[in-house]
């Protein structure tokens, strides 16, 4: 398709297409028109007449790199910019699943597809390049861009600083429940490709190209929750954890955190029995990766001490492995390398059974769409939610999410200390008491029995 430049006004009635994916009622973007041609951006700005350049926040949605899309009503930013008119919000769509992250170069005819394993990240990079080159026309400051995302989006914004040349497009990132260990090795990526090829009965890229998009998507269940960016040594370093420790993101301001009961999103969504079958399998795989009997004994000791139902033993250790430990490891490494990092712990609970403070619960108050999410029907406290949004906006504008009394929604100053390796301060987002605390008072990780797992990748 040929695109002709046009400086006129185009009345856009519909969003761009969602990326190719399976249909999942829990991901409303999957119910929208889909296409591999999905690299579209949405821009929101308040019509406040201001001539001052505005800070820019660029959103990357989650969905395990396999689901979701910017058309999801939850991510609509009109309310956010109306409340924070000195911010311009942008969302970037990108390819996901096997259309965005499928290793092909090892196949007999795969040499012409050297970047297939990270096309989704390259889409994101092109979106940021567009913002850099064009946001000034909307009143935005291309020199003051914050990228932010949740889940796969948080993994993305944690990986983008490690891409050569990407840092010229942003100076900060906000990672909500995701970090750079949400990535896979080339060996893992090739193994996943093998599973898909077997499921489809294909041997070559040419075989894949004979299939319909629906047939391709239909085979991806064999790699569910394993489709991530690849540490290929070309776009991404082979060891992203070491890259943070070595200071690769030292010059990027970071705000990041996790939720109190992350895995309860999956418990609630799948149901206890299905979650137990899936969670037990994934836990067995992680246990098999441990290098020593001592490591296995430490993890088993942690699991044995978890109170509650059997599914809680599984959910608590997977909380640690998938979310809590990667968060704290990335905070530790950023601080050790001399970078700035603000870390949070989100605790308010949904009213949906089993959900508690699960994965993504913080999105509804962040975007000010309290009744849009399928995983909660109640609204969080209005002042609490507004304070959270104000802190995100303040970080995007200044690099510090702290609020002075004159701009704090409740009229009380909220000082957010930097994470450091001695005190390990985090900001606790309790619904009626946002306050800083030492990590030791909160217990995000078990430093003796689980933190050593930070040397392992998540996938």
ABEGO torsion letter per residue (X at the ends): XBBBBBABBBBBABBBBBBBBBBBAABAAAABBBBABABBBBBBBBBAGBABBBBBBBBBBBGGGABEEAABAAABAAAAAAABAABBBBBBBBBBEAAABBBAAABAAAAABAAAAAAAAAAAAAAAAAAAAAAAAAGBBAABBBBBBBEAAAAAAAAAAABBGAAAABABBBBBGEBAABBBBAAAAAAAAAAAAAAAGBABAAAAAABBAAAAAAAAAAABGABBBBBAGAABBABAAAAAAAGAAAABBBBBBBBABAAAAAAAAAEAAAAAAAAAAAAAAAAAABABAAAAAAAAAAAAABBEBAAAAAAAAAAAAAAAAAAAAAAAAAAAAGBBBBBBBBABBBABBGAEBBBGAAAAAAAGBAAABAABABBBBAAAAAAAAAAAAAAAAAGBABBBAAABAAGBBBBBBBBBAAAGBBBBBBAABBBBBBAAAAGABBAAAAAAAAABBAX
